[in-house]
Amino acid sequence: MPRLPAPPAELVSFLEGLPDPHILLDDRYRILAANGAYRRQFGASGGIEGGAEGSVVGRTCHAVSHHASVPCDQAGESCPLAQARASGQRERVLHVHHTAQGEEYVQIELTPVAGADGTTGFFVEKMVPLPAAARPVPSTQGLIGRSPAFQKMLGLVARVAPSRAAVLLLGESGTGKELVAHAVHQGSLRARRALVPVDCSSMPETLFESELFGHEKGAFTGAAQARPGLVEAADGGTLFLDEVGDIPLPLQVKLLRLLETGTYRRVGSTELRHADLRVVSATHRDLQHMVAVGRFREDLYYRLSTFPIHLPPLHERQGDIALLARALLERVAPPPRALQLSGAALALLEAQPYPGNVRELRNLLDRTALLCDGDTIGVEHVQQALACGLPPLVSGAEGGAAEPRASAALAGLSRQRRLIDDEALQQALAAHQGSRAALARRLGISERSLYRRLKTLGA
């Protein structure tokens, strides 16, 4: 092996004093130095013996972090060193690294260092593990996945989490928007304060303002005492507005004032209050279309969507079904029971379209676990669960012309993942003869959301 170049002593001393893990590399991917934070956090990971700096110096970064014999870009991943060498600028990527705790997501920030002659001779790599809210391996909680679509989404989360920017999470029902909101919060400087969720679709318009901003005693009938709102509870932390597209139009201007000025008033009060919070919002609706038809304020849309993140549906997350299935089985069938999937059962699970995304997968595994008496779930158990979980639509003999209407409505809503408008929902309801729970599954929405929509329609 060629002799290692001597790293600048001043640079090594500087890196040693930094609180985050850093290593110094040459242009051949070899580690020249590792600071104390790196040795403490990654020193006991696989392949780094004894935790001493000397055990990694001279080894390549891809051998230490990935247990790979070739650089990342030759193994199908993005390589920040190769990118920085080509661009001459700082590069950031999200990687799965081997650590003392197993495989973890790590945000990599690599900066080229120019020598006295102006050429790049060294590279400084900073490594920041993502919070435990996201894992590349099966886990009993949090986000799970390692598909390219999932990693692309997670890379955006890692970039925006430390900032103050408002985040808008876009995706179908069941894609895990609340879990992503938790990941954004845990990766921020506000992680030690509260994350306060607001279910915008469940609050009636008459109570929305009071729940969000609080009220004073006597502000309205039944207000026997003053009460702080959810905004006050989120002060210093993060306010998560779930299904923000359901906020009543008259109240959107008051939310806009909060976002623009950080001020609000309790219902029944003239006192101007201040709130220091970060807003993360989420919706499955097409807000741009709602803006176009006058159902959502354009100025509020731009305030909420400073940094939009699209959550991929489950059918786009190739390879994640196996990881999710193992993790979900631990949740639906906890110890001492230990369930595993046969190869054929997993193949059948991976072949499903999942219009209800991860929520539908969990429901399917819950039914499958109940149908299996042994320790291994076979393909027959999955077939039984699919059969009992998806009752057929009304046949032509019983429902007449209702079946084509229902099929068209459901195909347009669930399979093509369009927004559920009132007319299509009424058609599907008129044609459906089964339970409301079954109708919700076919529409790809939660049962709670279905009941709210039906209540709105007076059905």
Sequence and secondary structure as in RCSB ss.txt:
>XXXX:A:sequence
MPRLPAPPAELVSFLEGLPDPHILLDDRYRILAANGAYRRQFGASGGIEGGAEGSVVGRTCHAVSHHASVPCDQA
GESCPLAQARASGQRERVLHVHHTAQGEEYVQIELTPVAGADGTTGFFVEKMVPLPAAARPVPSTQGLIGRSPAF
QKMLGLVARVAPSRAAVLLLGESGTGKELVAHAVHQGSLRARRALVPVDCSSMPETLFESELFGHEKGAFTGAAQ
ARPGLVEAADGGTLFLDEVGDIPLPLQVKLLRLLETGTYRRVGSTELRHADLRVVSATHRDLQHMVAVGRFREDL
YYRLSTFPIHLPPLHERQGDIALLARALLERVAPPPRALQLSGAALALLEAQPYPGNVRELRNLLDRTALLCDGD
TIGVEHVQQALACGLPPLVSGAEGGAAEPRASAALAGLSRQRRLIDDEALQQALAAHQGSRAALARRLGISERSL
YRRLKTLGA
>XXXX:A:secstr
        HHHHHHHHT SS EEEEETTSBEEEE HHHHHHHTTSTT  TT GGGTTTSBHHHHHH  SS GGGT
TS  HHHHHHHHSS EEEEEEEEETTEEEEEEEEEEEEE TTSSEEEEEEEEEE  TTEESS  SSSEE  SHHH
HHHHHHHHHHTTS   EEEE  TTS HHHHHHHHHHTSTTTTS EEEEETTTS HHHHHHHHHEE TTSSTT  S
 EE HHHHTTTSEEEEETGGGS HHHHHHHHHHHHHSEE  BT    EE   EEEEEESS HHHHHHTTSS HHH
HHHHTSEEEE   GGGSTTHHHHHHHHHHHHHS TT   EE HHHHHHHHT   TTHHHHHHHHHHHHHHH  SS
EE HHHHHHHHHHHS     HHHHTTHHHHHHHHHIIIIITT    HHHHHHHHHH  S HHHHHHHHTS HHHH
HHHHHHHT 
